[in-house]
Amino acid sequence: MAFERKPFVKKTSSDPSRRRITRRKGCRFCADVTLIIDYKDVENLRNFLTERGKIIPRRISGNCAGHQRKLCEAIKRARNIALLPFTGKHYV
């Protein structure tokens, strides 16, 4: 009475039944030409920061590469002249 084991089949992310199809976000700066990336426009730059003060990556924000580079440079300039914080709020 020999018992045969079935081989274990692990479902991977390449399995078609588990594949997630998401729509790619478009760059809001390419879509609306009137939006300008400027280090003095703090309200616009805050949309691209997390609550801890980190810059939101391109794959999440949907920006194109060129606008993401300009956005990072503007955020860093605004941080250096204290328009934006380097970190989130501190509670002591």
C-alpha positions as CSV (number, residue, x, y, z in Angstrom):
1,M,0.0,0.0,0.0
2,A,2.2,2.8,-1.3
3,F,1.0,6.3,-0.8
4,E,2.1,8.7,-3.6
5,R,2.4,12.4,-2.9
6,K,1.2,14.9,-5.4
7,P,3.8,17.5,-6.2
8,F,3.3,20.9,-4.5
9,V,2.4,23.6,-7.0
10,K,2.9,27.1,-5.8
11,K,0.9,29.9,-7.4
12,T,3.2,32.6,-8.4
13,S,2.5,36.2,-9.5
14,S,2.8,35.1,-13.1
15,D,-0.2,32.9,-12.7
16,P,-2.9,34.4,-15.0
17,S,-5.7,33.9,-12.4
18,R,-3.8,36.1,-9.9
19,R,-2.6,38.8,-12.3
20,R,-3.7,42.4,-11.4
21,I,-4.3,44.8,-14.3
22,T,-4.1,48.4,-13.3
23,R,-4.4,51.5,-15.5
24,R,-1.3,53.6,-15.7
25,K,-1.7,57.0,-14.2
26,G,-0.9,59.9,-16.5
27,C,1.5,62.7,-15.7
28,R,-0.7,65.6,-14.4
29,F,1.9,68.2,-15.5
30,C,1.9,66.8,-19.1
31,A,-1.9,66.7,-19.1
32,D,-2.4,70.3,-17.8
33,V,0.2,72.6,-19.3
34,T,-0.8,75.5,-17.0
35,L,0.6,73.6,-13.9
36,I,4.1,74.8,-13.3
37,I,6.6,73.2,-11.0
38,D,8.0,75.9,-8.8
39,Y,9.8,75.7,-5.4
40,K,7.8,78.6,-4.1
41,D,4.4,76.9,-4.8
42,V,4.3,75.0,-1.5
43,E,0.7,73.9,-1.7
44,N,1.3,72.1,-5.0
45,L,4.5,70.5,-3.8
46,R,2.8,69.1,-0.6
47,N,0.7,66.9,-2.8
48,F,3.8,64.9,-3.7
49,L,5.0,64.4,-0.1
50,T,3.9,61.7,2.4
51,E,2.9,62.7,5.9
52,R,6.4,61.8,7.1
53,G,7.9,64.2,4.6
54,K,9.2,61.7,2.0
55,I,8.9,62.3,-1.7
56,I,6.3,60.1,-3.4
57,P,7.9,57.9,-6.0
58,R,7.1,58.1,-9.7
59,R,5.3,54.8,-9.9
60,I,2.8,56.0,-7.4
61,S,2.4,59.6,-8.3
62,G,2.2,58.8,-12.1
63,N,4.6,61.6,-13.1
64,C,6.8,61.2,-16.2
65,A,10.5,61.0,-15.6
66,G,11.3,64.6,-16.6
67,H,8.6,66.1,-14.4
68,Q,9.5,63.9,-11.5
69,R,13.1,65.1,-11.6
70,K,12.0,68.7,-11.7
71,L,9.6,68.0,-8.9
72,C,12.3,66.5,-6.7
73,E,14.6,69.4,-7.4
74,A,11.8,71.9,-6.4
75,I,11.0,70.0,-3.2
76,K,14.7,69.9,-2.2
77,R,15.1,73.6,-2.9
78,A,11.9,74.4,-0.8
79,R,13.3,72.3,2.0
80,N,16.6,74.1,2.0
81,I,15.0,77.5,2.4
82,A,12.6,76.2,5.0
83,L,9.4,76.4,3.0
84,L,8.9,72.6,3.4
85,P,9.9,70.4,6.3
86,F,12.5,67.7,6.0
87,T,10.5,65.4,8.2
88,G,6.9,65.1,9.4
89,K,5.5,66.8,12.5
90,H,7.3,66.1,15.7
91,Y,5.2,65.3,18.8
92,V,7.2,65.2,22.0
